[in-house]
Amino acid sequence: MSRVLASVNIFVDSAELDQVIVALSKLPNIEEIYEVAGEYDIVSLVSTSCMEELREVLQKGIMKIKGVKSTITTIVMQSHKGPKCLAKESEKEESLLK
């Protein structure tokens, strides 16, 4: 089954940063959370079963957290390196050995 993987960049009211991180960590679809320096305050990696579920996570989960000002979401089209594509990498290596 194919999953929808998205990077959700989150702008946060600085006074609420710690509380936002705690609230995000309780959402089951959020796999990774990074506090960052730069344009955004938090970068998270979200995994869902479909686009509709991603929409619900954004609207009914992330955007409802006190202190979240706005988000910018980027959908992952294909993974080329990293933990999300390890199975794919091993399949490529096996096919090259044949």
N, C-alpha and C positions, 0 to 999 in steps of 0.2 A: 504494500500500500504506500503510495506516495504522500509525503507530508508537505505542508506549506511551511517554509522557514523564512522568517523575516527579522531584519534588524530594526528595532524601534528606538529611535533617538528621542530622548525625553528632555524637555525644558522644565525646570523645577524652580519654585520659589525657594531661594537659598535657605531661608529659615526652616523650611520643611524637609530638607534633603534627607536627613536620617530617617524620618518617619516614612517618607516615600520609599526608600530602599527596603525598609521592613515590610511595608505593605506589598511591594512588588514581589518580594521573596515568598510571599504566601500564595501568589497566583500560580496554579499548577502548570500552565502553559509556558511560563517564563523559565527558560533553561539556564540562562546566564545573565548576570547583571554586572556592569562596570561603571564605577564613578569615574568620570573623565574630565580633563581640562580641555577647554576649547569652546566651540560654539554651543554644544549641548552639555547637559549636566550628567546625564546617565545614558548609557548605551545598553540595550538589552537584546537578547536573542530569544525570539518567540517561535514555538513550534506548534502547529495546529493540524487538524485532519483535513481542513478545507478553508477556502477563502471566507465563507460565512462565519466559521468559528473564529478566524482571525479578526474579523469585523467585530464580533461580540467581545472578544478579549480586549480590543482597543476601546470600544464604546462603553461596555458595562464593567470593565475591569480597570484598565490603566487610567482612562480619562476620568473615572469616578474617584480616584485617589486624591485626597486633600493635598494640595501643594503642586500637583501636576498642572502646568500651564498649557502645554501643547506637545504634540509629537510629530515626528517625521518618520514614516515607515518606508523601508526598502525591502522588496521581496527578493529572495535569493532564487535565481533562475537555475543555477547549477553550481555545485561545490567542486573545486579542483584540488584543494589541499586542506587538511585539517580533520578534526575528529568526526565531523559530519559526513565525510566521504571515505572513511577507511575501508569499508566493504567494497566500494567502487574501485579503489586503488588496487586492492588485492585481486579483484576480478580482472583488471587491466594487466597486471603482472602475470597472472595465470595464462591469459590469452596470448601474451607475448612469448611465453615459454613453449607454447605448442608449435 
